[in-house]
Amino acid sequence: MEDLSAASENDVKDFFRLYYAPNNATLAVVGDFDPAQVKAWITKYFSDLPQGKPLQRPSVPLGKLDSSKRLVYEDRVQVPRLYIEWPTVGVKHDDDYALSVLGAILSGPRTARLTKALVYDSQIAANVGAFQGSNEDVGEFRVIVTPRPGHTLTEIEDAVKKKVDLSEWNAASSGNTIVWTLPPASQAKLAEQALYIKERDLWNKREEWIRKHQPVLNNPAEASALLDQLREVANKHNVLIENPAIGTGETTPYHQTVFASIETKSPWPPLVHFLYDVQRPDAFTVFENVNLVIDGSDPTMMRGKFKIARWFAPAQRTK
């Protein structure tokens, strides 16, 4: 506000002439039209507008922290939450892709490193998210964890630090490239999982897979954890969630399920990313019902109704 208050009338005019000019503008034409005719009209009505002065785009240097910084915010909330962030690169940098892959390795499906360790193995967290947030020149890598009742943020932070450590992986250097490989036992498990995914009759084999790899459903609160995961993915892609509901689903001698029902509203592209990130057949998190329609009041928006289920092993595992 100090800059705006100190600006003179000429300052405002100079700003307008510099940035509100043809060389800093984009013209979008949408509809059923003849491209040649539209180009002729554009030339007729806009060609006499003078081009503005050349713009010097700001170059934002990468962020750097000389030491760790800790911030604590207190409010009347139902549960605490831990945020860990590192300054990283922006979309122009090649490492942006690697950091996005790192986020997928750390969180998401049941086999992701942090999700498996904190949500399923130790069960100290309700949900975990890890992702790269990129702007034009800079970004940040973020890990977000919501603890289960009875577990502290300090406990969660220590667990995250242990799992982000790559000391159990084998590194081989080749020139400027470092290749990370899993230990043989982990490689065998991933190979077996990939085989199940590639087979056409995956869903026919689900009982066998669930008995072997999925945890037992001991706590109905898993439905709440599933809904929290959906909300986290939706926030990541700016997808609005409405009318959420949770419950327990089908129970058979071979498996048990929990589900979350949601309605969404968003443009089509972020909805596609949301659907891709949520459904994990290899971890048996799947869409059981899908209903998509164009919003009647806004044709640029899609409305969806979904029932997402997560399957677990039965309380008594069959032999």
ZADO-1210 file (C-alpha; in nm, 4 decimals, padded with zeros to 6 digits):
<atoms>
<atom x="00.0000" y="00.0000" z="00.0000" code="MET" pos="1"/>
<atom x="00.2916" y="00.2383" z="00.0600" code="GLU" pos="2"/>
<atom x="00.3898" y="00.2141" z="-00.3091" code="ASP" pos="3"/>
<atom x="00.0338" y="00.2888" z="-00.4226" code="LEU" pos="4"/>
<atom x="-00.0039" y="00.5808" z="-00.1826" code="SER" pos="5"/>
<atom x="00.3268" y="00.7322" z="-00.2982" code="ALA" pos="6"/>
<atom x="00.2510" y="00.6936" z="-00.6716" code="ALA" pos="7"/>
<atom x="00.1785" y="01.0119" z="-00.8660" code="SER" pos="8"/>
<atom x="-00.0665" y="01.0435" z="-01.1536" code="GLU" pos="9"/>
<atom x="00.2220" y="01.0245" z="-01.4010" code="ASN" pos="10"/>
<atom x="00.3537" y="00.7088" z="-01.2312" code="ASP" pos="11"/>
<atom x="00.0158" y="00.5403" z="-01.2855" code="VAL" pos="12"/>
<atom x="00.0003" y="00.6541" z="-01.6491" code="LYS" pos="13"/>
<atom x="00.3552" y="00.5321" z="-01.7185" code="ASP" pos="14"/>
<atom x="00.2717" y="00.1953" z="-01.5642" code="PHE" pos="15"/>
<atom x="-00.0368" y="00.1659" z="-01.7816" code="PHE" pos="16"/>
<atom x="00.1462" y="00.2580" z="-02.1032" code="ARG" pos="17"/>
<atom x="00.4227" y="00.0075" z="-02.0302" code="LEU" pos="18"/>
<atom x="00.2206" y="-00.2982" z="-01.9339" code="TYR" pos="19"/>
<atom x="-00.1167" y="-00.2425" z="-02.1037" code="TYR" pos="20"/>
<atom x="00.0236" y="-00.2540" z="-02.4556" code="ALA" pos="21"/>
<atom x="-00.0134" y="-00.4933" z="-02.7525" code="PRO" pos="22"/>
<atom x="00.3267" y="-00.6540" z="-02.6993" code="ASN" pos="23"/>
<atom x="00.2186" y="-00.7543" z="-02.3461" code="ASN" pos="24"/>
<atom x="-00.1322" y="-00.8733" z="-02.4322" code="ALA" pos="25"/>
<atom x="-00.2983" y="-01.1901" z="-02.5586" code="THR" pos="26"/>
<atom x="-00.6073" y="-01.1871" z="-02.7802" code="LEU" pos="27"/>
<atom x="-00.8280" y="-01.4967" z="-02.7537" code="ALA" pos="28"/>
<atom x="-01.0987" y="-01.5686" z="-03.0116" code="VAL" pos="29"/>
<atom x="-01.3455" y="-01.8449" z="-02.9274" code="VAL" pos="30"/>
<atom x="-01.6353" y="-01.9796" z="-03.1307" code="GLY" pos="31"/>
<atom x="-01.7375" y="-02.1105" z="-03.4697" code="ASP" pos="32"/>
<atom x="-01.5614" y="-01.8697" z="-03.7060" code="PHE" pos="33"/>
<atom x="-01.3615" y="-01.8407" z="-04.0269" code="ASP" pos="34"/>
<atom x="-00.9935" y="-01.7917" z="-03.9280" code="PRO" pos="35"/>
<atom x="-00.9140" y="-01.5827" z="-04.2366" code="ALA" pos="36"/>
<atom x="-01.2045" y="-01.3481" z="-04.1691" code="GLN" pos="37"/>
<atom x="-01.1121" y="-01.3122" z="-03.8033" code="VAL" pos="38"/>
<atom x="-00.7504" y="-01.2283" z="-03.8906" code="LYS" pos="39"/>
<atom x="-00.8761" y="-00.9621" z="-04.1302" code="ALA" pos="40"/>
<atom x="-01.0925" y="-00.8069" z="-03.8600" code="TRP" pos="41"/>
<atom x="-00.8046" y="-00.8138" z="-03.6116" code="ILE" pos="42"/>
<atom x="-00.5817" y="-00.6339" z="-03.8616" code="THR" pos="43"/>
<atom x="-00.8545" y="-00.3793" z="-03.9347" code="LYS" pos="44"/>
<atom x="-00.9376" y="-00.2913" z="-03.5756" code="TYR" pos="45"/>
<atom x="-00.6086" y="-00.3418" z="-03.3906" code="PHE" pos="46"/>
<atom x="-00.3176" y="-00.2899" z="-03.6325" code="SER" pos="47"/>
<atom x="-00.3049" y="00.0875" z="-03.5735" code="ASP" pos="48"/>
<atom x="-00.2383" y="00.0434" z="-03.2014" code="LEU" pos="49"/>
<atom x="00.1273" y="00.1333" z="-03.1349" code="PRO" pos="50"/>
<atom x="00.3507" y="-00.1308" z="-02.9837" code="GLN" pos="51"/>
<atom x="00.4663" y="-00.0548" z="-02.6324" code="GLY" pos="52"/>
<atom x="00.8186" y="-00.0284" z="-02.5018" code="LYS" pos="53"/>
<atom x="01.0188" y="-00.3531" z="-02.4569" code="PRO" pos="54"/>
<atom x="00.9529" y="-00.5181" z="-02.1233" code="LEU" pos="55"/>
<atom x="01.2245" y="-00.6406" z="-01.8930" code="GLN" pos="56"/>
<atom x="01.0884" y="-00.9454" z="-01.7167" code="ARG" pos="57"/>
<atom x="01.2026" y="-00.9752" z="-01.3543" code="PRO" pos="58"/>
<atom x="01.4398" y="-01.2611" z="-01.2837" code="SER" pos="59"/>
<atom x="01.3709" y="-01.4071" z="-00.9402" code="VAL" pos="60"/>
<atom x="01.6721" y="-01.5849" z="-00.7864" code="PRO" pos="61"/>
<atom x="01.6310" y="-01.9225" z="-00.6213" code="LEU" pos="62"/>
<atom x="01.5435" y="-01.9042" z="-00.2543" code="GLY" pos="63"/>
<atom x="01.8033" y="-01.9999" z="00.0031" code="LYS" pos="64"/>
<atom x="01.7783" y="-02.0525" z="00.3764" code="LEU" pos="65"/>
<atom x="02.0923" y="-02.0179" z="00.5849" code="ASP" pos="66"/>
<atom x="01.9237" y="-02.2087" z="00.8668" code="SER" pos="67"/>
<atom x="01.5978" y="-02.3820" z="00.9471" code="SER" pos="68"/>
<atom x="01.3013" y="-02.1638" z="01.0404" code="LYS" pos="69"/>
<atom x="01.0113" y="-02.2771" z="01.2578" code="ARG" pos="70"/>
<atom x="00.6698" y="-02.1113" z="01.2746" code="LEU" pos="71"/>
<atom x="00.3826" y="-02.2121" z="01.5019" code="VAL" pos="72"/>
<atom x="00.0250" y="-02.0994" z="01.4380" code="TYR" pos="73"/>
<atom x="-00.2390" y="-02.1704" z="01.6998" code="GLU" pos="74"/>
<atom x="-00.6123" y="-02.1579" z="01.6407" code="ASP" pos="75"/>
<atom x="-00.9323" y="-02.3408" z="01.7308" code="ARG" pos="76"/>
<atom x="-00.8932" y="-02.6379" z="01.4976" code="VAL" pos="77"/>
<atom x="-00.9965" y="-03.0020" z="01.5304" code="GLN" pos="78"/>
<atom x="-00.6526" y="-03.1502" z="01.4654" code="VAL" pos="79"/>
<atom x="-00.2953" y="-03.0163" z="01.4375" code="PRO" pos="80"/>
<atom x="-00.0996" y="-03.0423" z="01.1129" code="ARG" pos="81"/>
<atom x="00.2694" y="-03.0454" z="01.0248" code="LEU" pos="82"/>
<atom x="00.4064" y="-02.8581" z="00.7230" code="TYR" pos="83"/>
<atom x="00.7678" y="-02.9043" z="00.6129" code="ILE" pos="84"/>
<atom x="00.8867" y="-02.6969" z="00.3165" code="GLU" pos="85"/>
<atom x="01.2102" y="-02.6545" z="00.1223" code="TRP" pos="86"/>
<atom x="01.2802" y="-02.3751" z="-00.1310" code="PRO" pos="87"/>
<atom x="01.3202" y="-02.5301" z="-00.4766" code="THR" pos="88"/>
<atom x="01.3175" y="-02.4471" z="-00.8466" code="VAL" pos="89"/>
<atom x="01.0456" y="-02.3186" z="-01.0794" code="GLY" pos="90"/>
<atom x="00.8816" y="-02.4572" z="-01.3942" code="VAL" pos="91"/>
<atom x="01.1708" y="-02.3399" z="-01.6159" code="LYS" pos="92"/>
<atom x="01.4190" y="-02.5680" z="-01.4392" code="HIS" pos="93"/>
<atom x="01.4711" y="-02.9324" z="-01.5364" code="ASP" pos="94"/>
<atom x="01.4731" y="-03.0375" z="-01.1695" code="ASP" pos="95"/>
<atom x="01.1052" y="-02.9430" z="-01.1474" code="ASP" pos="96"/>
<atom x="01.0190" y="-03.2774" z="-01.3115" code="TYR" pos="97"/>
<atom x="01.2425" y="-03.4752" z="-01.0771" code="ALA" pos="98"/>
<atom x="01.0849" y="-03.3098" z="-00.7736" code="LEU" pos="99"/>
<atom x="00.7369" y="-03.3934" z="-00.9013" code="SER" pos="100"/>
<atom x="00.8430" y="-03.7583" z="-00.9300" code="VAL" pos="101"/>
<atom x="00.9871" y="-03.7412" z="-00.5778" code="LEU" pos="102"/>
<atom x="00.6465" y="-03.6314" z="-00.4497" code="GLY" pos="103"/>
<atom x="00.4851" y="-03.9364" z="-00.6130" code="ALA" pos="104"/>
<atom x="00.7456" y="-04.1636" z="-00.4539" code="ILE" pos="105"/>
<atom x="00.6867" y="-04.0230" z="-00.1062" code="LEU" pos="106"/>
<atom x="00.3062" y="-04.0013" z="-00.0929" code="SER" pos="107"/>
<atom x="-00.0076" y="-04.1208" z="-00.2648" code="GLY" pos="108"/>
<atom x="-00.0631" y="-04.4978" z="-00.2956" code="PRO" pos="109"/>
<atom x="-00.0209" y="-04.7367" z="-00.0081" code="ARG" pos="110"/>
<atom x="00.3297" y="-04.8343" z="-00.1214" code="THR" pos="111"/>
<atom x="00.4597" y="-04.4737" z="-00.1252" code="ALA" pos="112"/>
<atom x="00.7374" y="-04.4327" z="00.1288" code="ARG" pos="113"/>
<atom x="00.5778" y="-04.1844" z="00.3702" code="LEU" pos="114"/>
<atom x="00.2213" y="-04.3072" z="00.3219" code="THR" pos="115"/>
<atom x="00.3194" y="-04.6669" z="00.3923" code="LYS" pos="116"/>
<atom x="00.5373" y="-04.5822" z="00.6926" code="ALA" pos="117"/>
<atom x="00.3147" y="-04.3257" z="00.8664" code="LEU" pos="118"/>
<atom x="-00.0416" y="-04.4128" z="00.7637" code="VAL" pos="119"/>
<atom x="-00.0305" y="-04.7932" z="00.7348" code="TYR" pos="120"/>
<atom x="00.2718" y="-04.9379" z="00.9164" code="ASP" pos="121"/>
<atom x="00.3005" y="-04.7227" z="01.2286" code="SER" pos="122"/>
<atom x="-00.0510" y="-04.5699" z="01.1892" code="GLN" pos="123"/>
<atom x="00.0589" y="-04.2451" z="01.3521" code="ILE" pos="124"/>
<atom x="-00.0773" y="-04.0266" z="01.0696" code="ALA" pos="125"/>
<atom x="-00.4231" y="-03.9898" z="00.9187" code="ALA" pos="126"/>
<atom x="-00.2883" y="-03.8691" z="00.5850" code="ASN" pos="127"/>
<atom x="00.0333" y="-03.7610" z="00.4167" code="VAL" pos="128"/>
<atom x="00.0992" y="-03.5412" z="00.1147" code="GLY" pos="129"/>
<atom x="00.4281" y="-03.4602" z="-00.0576" code="ALA" pos="130"/>
<atom x="00.4491" y="-03.2520" z="-00.3734" code="PHE" pos="131"/>
<atom x="00.6405" y="-02.9901" z="-00.5678" code="GLN" pos="132"/>
<atom x="00.4737" y="-02.6494" z="-00.5956" code="GLY" pos="133"/>
<atom x="00.6191" y="-02.4593" z="-00.8907" code="SER" pos="134"/>
<atom x="00.5969" y="-02.0969" z="-00.9924" code="ASN" pos="135"/>
<atom x="00.7673" y="-01.9390" z="-01.2937" code="GLU" pos="136"/>
<atom x="01.1160" y="-01.8985" z="-01.1441" code="ASP" pos="137"/>
<atom x="01.1037" y="-02.0569" z="-00.7993" code="VAL" pos="138"/>
<atom x="00.9056" y="-02.3154" z="-00.6086" code="GLY" pos="139"/>
<atom x="00.8840" y="-02.5123" z="-00.2891" code="GLU" pos="140"/>
<atom x="00.8709" y="-02.8810" z="-00.2047" code="PHE" pos="141"/>
<atom x="00.6172" y="-02.9477" z="00.0655" code="ARG" pos="142"/>
<atom x="00.5377" y="-03.2363" z="00.2990" code="VAL" pos="143"/>
<atom x="00.2054" y="-03.2127" z="00.4865" code="ILE" pos="144"/>
<atom x="00.1090" y="-03.4617" z="00.7573" code="VAL" pos="145"/>
<atom x="-00.2014" y="-03.4811" z="00.9758" code="THR" pos="146"/>
<atom x="-00.1371" y="-03.6945" z="01.2875" code="PRO" pos="147"/>
<atom x="-00.3831" y="-03.9410" z="01.4309" code="ARG" pos="148"/>
<atom x="-00.5203" y="-03.8658" z="01.7806" code="PRO" pos="149"/>
<atom x="-00.2656" y="-03.9333" z="02.0503" code="GLY" pos="150"/>
<atom x="00.0399" y="-03.8557" z="01.8356" code="HIS" pos="151"/>
<atom x="00.2365" y="-03.5307" z="01.8449" code="THR" pos="152"/>
<atom x="00.3791" y="-03.3162" z="01.5665" code="LEU" pos="153"/>
<atom x="00.7285" y="-03.3796" z="01.7048" code="THR" pos="154"/>
<atom x="00.6740" y="-03.7545" z="01.6697" code="GLU" pos="155"/>
<atom x="00.5512" y="-03.7039" z="01.3136" code="ILE" pos="156"/>
<atom x="00.8480" y="-03.4829" z="01.2220" code="GLU" pos="157"/>
<atom x="01.0979" y="-03.7411" z="01.3504" code="ASP" pos="158"/>
<atom x="00.9252" y="-04.0157" z="01.1508" code="ALA" pos="159"/>
<atom x="00.9331" y="-03.8055" z="00.8324" code="VAL" pos="160"/>
<atom x="01.3046" y="-03.7369" z="00.8720" code="LYS" pos="161"/>
<atom x="01.3775" y="-04.1080" z="00.9081" code="LYS" pos="162"/>
<atom x="01.1850" y="-04.2051" z="00.5950" code="LYS" pos="163"/>
<atom x="01.3123" y="-03.9241" z="00.3725" code="VAL" pos="164"/>
<atom x="01.6660" y="-04.0450" z="00.4481" code="ASP" pos="165"/>
<atom x="01.7872" y="-04.2411" z="00.1414" code="LEU" pos="166"/>
<atom x="02.0577" y="-04.4342" z="00.3259" code="SER" pos="167"/>
<atom x="01.8885" y="-04.7698" z="00.2614" code="GLU" pos="168"/>
<atom x="01.9033" y="-04.7152" z="-00.1158" code="TRP" pos="169"/>
<atom x="02.2052" y="-04.8068" z="-00.3261" code="ASN" pos="170"/>
<atom x="02.3634" y="-04.5232" z="-00.5247" code="ALA" pos="171"/>
<atom x="02.5823" y="-04.5680" z="-00.8319" code="ALA" pos="172"/>
<atom x="02.7475" y="-04.2648" z="-00.9891" code="SER" pos="173"/>
<atom x="02.7894" y="-04.2446" z="-01.3672" code="SER" pos="174"/>
<atom x="02.9414" y="-03.9158" z="-01.4818" code="GLY" pos="175"/>
<atom x="02.7017" y="-03.6415" z="-01.3722" code="ASN" pos="176"/>
<atom x="02.4147" y="-03.8853" z="-01.3158" code="THR" pos="177"/>
<atom x="02.3354" y="-04.0658" z="-00.9921" code="ILE" pos="178"/>
<atom x="02.1181" y="-04.3755" z="-01.0282" code="VAL" pos="179"/>
<atom x="01.9270" y="-04.4940" z="-00.7225" code="TRP" pos="180"/>
<atom x="01.8258" y="-04.8615" z="-00.7052" code="THR" pos="181"/>
<atom x="01.6171" y="-05.0442" z="-00.4487" code="LEU" pos="182"/>
<atom x="01.7508" y="-05.3385" z="-00.2510" code="PRO" pos="183"/>
<atom x="01.6824" y="-05.6806" z="-00.4171" code="PRO" pos="184"/>
<atom x="01.3925" y="-05.7678" z="-00.1826" code="ALA" pos="185"/>
<atom x="01.2110" y="-05.4432" z="-00.2650" code="SER" pos="186"/>
<atom x="01.2784" y="-05.4894" z="-00.6361" code="GLN" pos="187"/>
<atom x="01.1197" y="-05.8362" z="-00.6233" code="ALA" pos="188"/>
<atom x="00.8101" y="-05.7007" z="-00.4499" code="LYS" pos="189"/>
<atom x="00.7677" y="-05.4208" z="-00.7070" code="LEU" pos="190"/>
<atom x="00.8164" y="-05.6662" z="-00.9921" code="ALA" pos="191"/>
<atom x="00.5423" y="-05.8900" z="-00.8524" code="GLU" pos="192"/>
<atom x="00.3130" y="-05.5899" z="-00.8127" code="GLN" pos="193"/>
<atom x="00.3793" y="-05.4806" z="-01.1718" code="ALA" pos="194"/>
<atom x="00.2899" y="-05.8302" z="-01.2930" code="LEU" pos="195"/>
<atom x="-00.0487" y="-05.8124" z="-01.1245" code="TYR" pos="196"/>
<atom x="-00.1148" y="-05.4676" z="-01.2699" code="ILE" pos="197"/>
<atom x="-00.0361" y="-05.5776" z="-01.6251" code="LYS" pos="198"/>
<atom x="-00.2543" y="-05.8879" z="-01.6164" code="GLU" pos="199"/>
<atom x="-00.5983" y="-05.8391" z="-01.7664" code="ARG" pos="200"/>
<atom x="-00.7682" y="-06.0355" z="-01.4914" code="ASP" pos="201"/>
<atom x="-00.6304" y="-05.8126" z="-01.2141" code="LEU" pos="202"/>
<atom x="-00.9692" y="-05.7634" z="-01.0530" code="TRP" pos="203"/>
<atom x="-01.0363" y="-06.1393" z="-01.0616" code="ASN" pos="204"/>
<atom x="-00.7197" y="-06.1841" z="-00.8584" code="LYS" pos="205"/>
<atom x="-00.8025" y="-05.9106" z="-00.6104" code="ARG" pos="206"/>
<atom x="-00.8858" y="-06.1444" z="-00.3204" code="GLU" pos="207"/>
<atom x="-00.5478" y="-06.3147" z="-00.3493" code="GLU" pos="208"/>
<atom x="-00.3682" y="-05.9789" z="-00.3738" code="TRP" pos="209"/>
<atom x="-00.5615" y="-05.8302" z="-00.0816" code="ILE" pos="210"/>
<atom x="-00.4918" y="-06.1279" z="00.1441" code="ARG" pos="211"/>
<atom x="-00.1221" y="-06.1038" z="00.0646" code="LYS" pos="212"/>
<atom x="-00.0542" y="-05.7299" z="00.0646" code="HIS" pos="213"/>
<atom x="-00.3373" y="-05.5223" z="00.2107" code="GLN" pos="214"/>
<atom x="-00.3779" y="-05.4477" z="00.5833" code="PRO" pos="215"/>
<atom x="-00.6776" y="-05.5666" z="00.7813" code="VAL" pos="216"/>
<atom x="-00.9576" y="-05.3138" z="00.8326" code="LEU" pos="217"/>
<atom x="-00.9437" y="-05.2691" z="01.2092" code="ASN" pos="218"/>
<atom x="-01.0595" y="-04.9087" z="01.2326" code="ASN" pos="219"/>
<atom x="-01.3661" y="-04.7566" z="01.0590" code="PRO" pos="220"/>
<atom x="-01.1790" y="-04.4233" z="01.0778" code="ALA" pos="221"/>
<atom x="-01.0017" y="-04.5383" z="00.7604" code="GLU" pos="222"/>
<atom x="-01.3009" y="-04.3865" z="00.5796" code="ALA" pos="223"/>
<atom x="-01.2144" y="-04.0473" z="00.7281" code="SER" pos="224"/>
<atom x="-00.8517" y="-04.0943" z="00.6237" code="ALA" pos="225"/>
<atom x="-00.9687" y="-04.1706" z="00.2696" code="LEU" pos="226"/>
<atom x="-01.1791" y="-03.8535" z="00.2611" code="LEU" pos="227"/>
<atom x="-00.8845" y="-03.6498" z="00.3940" code="ASP" pos="228"/>
<atom x="-00.6696" y="-03.7892" z="00.1131" code="GLN" pos="229"/>
<atom x="-00.9329" y="-03.6904" z="-00.1451" code="LEU" pos="230"/>
<atom x="-00.9482" y="-03.3386" z="-00.0041" code="ARG" pos="231"/>
<atom x="-00.5705" y="-03.3088" z="-00.0139" code="GLU" pos="232"/>
<atom x="-00.5557" y="-03.4138" z="-00.3794" code="VAL" pos="233"/>
<atom x="-00.8466" y="-03.1818" z="-00.4613" code="ALA" pos="234"/>
<atom x="-00.6699" y="-02.8864" z="-00.2949" code="ASN" pos="235"/>
<atom x="-00.3563" y="-02.9684" z="-00.4925" code="LYS" pos="236"/>
<atom x="-00.5449" y="-02.9358" z="-00.8219" code="HIS" pos="237"/>
<atom x="-00.7942" y="-02.6629" z="-00.7173" code="ASN" pos="238"/>
<atom x="-01.0948" y="-02.8955" z="-00.7418" code="VAL" pos="239"/>
<atom x="-01.3907" y="-02.7944" z="-00.5228" code="LEU" pos="240"/>
<atom x="-01.5368" y="-03.0771" z="-00.3099" code="ILE" pos="241"/>
<atom x="-01.9003" y="-03.0563" z="-00.1986" code="GLU" pos="242"/>
<atom x="-02.1369" y="-03.2782" z="00.0049" code="ASN" pos="243"/>
<atom x="-01.8766" y="-03.5290" z="00.1318" code="PRO" pos="244"/>
<atom x="-01.9945" y="-03.8497" z="00.3005" code="ALA" pos="245"/>
<atom x="-01.8143" y="-04.1559" z="00.4348" code="ILE" pos="246"/>
<atom x="-01.9064" y="-04.5071" z="00.5392" code="GLY" pos="247"/>
<atom x="-01.8178" y="-04.8743" z="00.5422" code="THR" pos="248"/>
<atom x="-01.9030" y="-05.0769" z="00.2356" code="GLY" pos="249"/>
<atom x="-01.9051" y="-05.4346" z="00.1233" code="GLU" pos="250"/>
<atom x="-01.7844" y="-05.7010" z="00.3670" code="THR" pos="251"/>
<atom x="-01.7151" y="-06.0542" z="00.2482" code="THR" pos="252"/>
<atom x="-01.4965" y="-06.3427" z="00.3692" code="PRO" pos="253"/>
<atom x="-01.2338" y="-06.2116" z="00.1269" code="TYR" pos="254"/>
<atom x="-01.2269" y="-05.8348" z="00.1757" code="HIS" pos="255"/>
<atom x="-01.3747" y="-05.5303" z="00.3513" code="GLN" pos="256"/>
<atom x="-01.4166" y="-05.1772" z="00.2184" code="THR" pos="257"/>
<atom x="-01.4630" y="-04.8183" z="00.3282" code="VAL" pos="258"/>
<atom x="-01.5841" y="-04.5480" z="00.0952" code="PHE" pos="259"/>
<atom x="-01.6107" y="-04.1726" z="00.0514" code="ALA" pos="260"/>
<atom x="-01.8769" y="-04.0078" z="-00.1652" code="SER" pos="261"/>
<atom x="-01.8073" y="-03.6599" z="-00.2979" code="ILE" pos="262"/>
<atom x="-01.9333" y="-03.4083" z="-00.5510" code="GLU" pos="263"/>
<atom x="-01.6834" y="-03.1915" z="-00.7390" code="THR" pos="264"/>
<atom x="-01.6841" y="-02.8719" z="-00.9421" code="LYS" pos="265"/>
<atom x="-01.3906" y="-02.7600" z="-01.1542" code="SER" pos="266"/>
<atom x="-01.2742" y="-02.7060" z="-01.5131" code="PRO" pos="267"/>
<atom x="-01.1962" y="-03.0246" z="-01.7030" code="TRP" pos="268"/>
<atom x="-00.8082" y="-03.0180" z="-01.6983" code="PRO" pos="269"/>
<atom x="-00.7648" y="-03.0085" z="-01.3161" code="PRO" pos="270"/>
<atom x="-01.0403" y="-03.2695" z="-01.2807" code="LEU" pos="271"/>
<atom x="-00.8416" y="-03.5050" z="-01.5050" code="VAL" pos="272"/>
<atom x="-00.5341" y="-03.4651" z="-01.2829" code="HIS" pos="273"/>
<atom x="-00.7508" y="-03.5199" z="-00.9739" code="PHE" pos="274"/>
<atom x="-00.8958" y="-03.8434" z="-01.1137" code="LEU" pos="275"/>
<atom x="-00.5498" y="-03.9654" z="-01.2142" code="TYR" pos="276"/>
<atom x="-00.3962" y="-03.8980" z="-00.8718" code="ASP" pos="277"/>
<atom x="-00.6835" y="-04.0469" z="-00.6713" code="VAL" pos="278"/>
<atom x="-00.7342" y="-04.3835" z="-00.8411" code="GLN" pos="279"/>
<atom x="-00.4634" y="-04.6333" z="-00.7438" code="ARG" pos="280"/>
<atom x="-00.5687" y="-04.9845" z="-00.8471" code="PRO" pos="281"/>
<atom x="-00.2370" y="-05.1272" z="-00.7273" code="ASP" pos="282"/>
<atom x="-00.3290" y="-05.0100" z="-00.3752" code="ALA" pos="283"/>
<atom x="-00.6997" y="-05.0898" z="-00.4263" code="PHE" pos="284"/>
<atom x="-00.8238" y="-04.7339" z="-00.4044" code="THR" pos="285"/>
<atom x="-01.0754" y="-04.7218" z="-00.6880" code="VAL" pos="286"/>
<atom x="-01.3774" y="-04.5369" z="-00.8237" code="PHE" pos="287"/>
<atom x="-01.6915" y="-04.7469" z="-00.7780" code="GLU" pos="288"/>
<atom x="-01.9353" y="-04.4890" z="-00.9219" code="ASN" pos="289"/>
<atom x="-01.8640" y="-04.1979" z="-01.1588" code="VAL" pos="290"/>
<atom x="-02.1099" y="-03.9391" z="-01.2910" code="ASN" pos="291"/>
<atom x="-01.9846" y="-03.6395" z="-01.4928" code="LEU" pos="292"/>
<atom x="-02.1914" y="-03.3568" z="-01.6444" code="VAL" pos="293"/>
<atom x="-02.1266" y="-03.0048" z="-01.7746" code="ILE" pos="294"/>
<atom x="-02.2385" y="-02.7363" z="-01.5292" code="ASP" pos="295"/>
<atom x="-02.5660" y="-02.5937" z="-01.6569" code="GLY" pos="296"/>
<atom x="-02.4849" y="-02.2417" z="-01.5340" code="SER" pos="297"/>
<atom x="-02.1220" y="-02.2372" z="-01.6537" code="ASP" pos="298"/>
<atom x="-02.0226" y="-02.4488" z="-01.9584" code="PRO" pos="299"/>
<atom x="-01.6535" y="-02.4143" z="-01.8703" code="THR" pos="300"/>
<atom x="-01.7053" y="-02.6150" z="-01.5494" code="MET" pos="301"/>
<atom x="-01.7560" y="-02.9863" z="-01.4937" code="MET" pos="302"/>
<atom x="-01.9622" y="-03.1324" z="-01.2111" code="ARG" pos="303"/>
<atom x="-01.8876" y="-03.4812" z="-01.0858" code="GLY" pos="304"/>
<atom x="-02.0367" y="-03.7294" z="-00.8428" code="LYS" pos="305"/>
<atom x="-01.8010" y="-04.0028" z="-00.7256" code="PHE" pos="306"/>
<atom x="-01.7932" y="-04.2947" z="-00.4874" code="LYS" pos="307"/>
<atom x="-01.4340" y="-04.3908" z="-00.4090" code="ILE" pos="308"/>
<atom x="-01.3602" y="-04.7086" z="-00.2154" code="ALA" pos="309"/>
<atom x="-01.0544" y="-04.8531" z="-00.0495" code="ARG" pos="310"/>
<atom x="-01.0389" y="-05.2300" z="-00.0086" code="TRP" pos="311"/>
<atom x="-00.8826" y="-05.4054" z="00.2883" code="PHE" pos="312"/>
<atom x="-00.8121" y="-05.7624" z="00.3915" code="ALA" pos="313"/>
<atom x="-01.0874" y="-05.9333" z="00.5964" code="PRO" pos="314"/>
<atom x="-01.0706" y="-05.9444" z="00.9750" code="ALA" pos="315"/>
<atom x="-01.0080" y="-06.3191" z="00.9545" code="GLN" pos="316"/>
<atom x="-00.7706" y="-06.3931" z="00.6696" code="ARG" pos="317"/>
<atom x="-00.8727" y="-06.6996" z="00.4678" code="THR" pos="318"/>
<atom x="-00.6157" y="-06.9717" z="00.4229" code="LYS" pos="319"/>
</atoms>
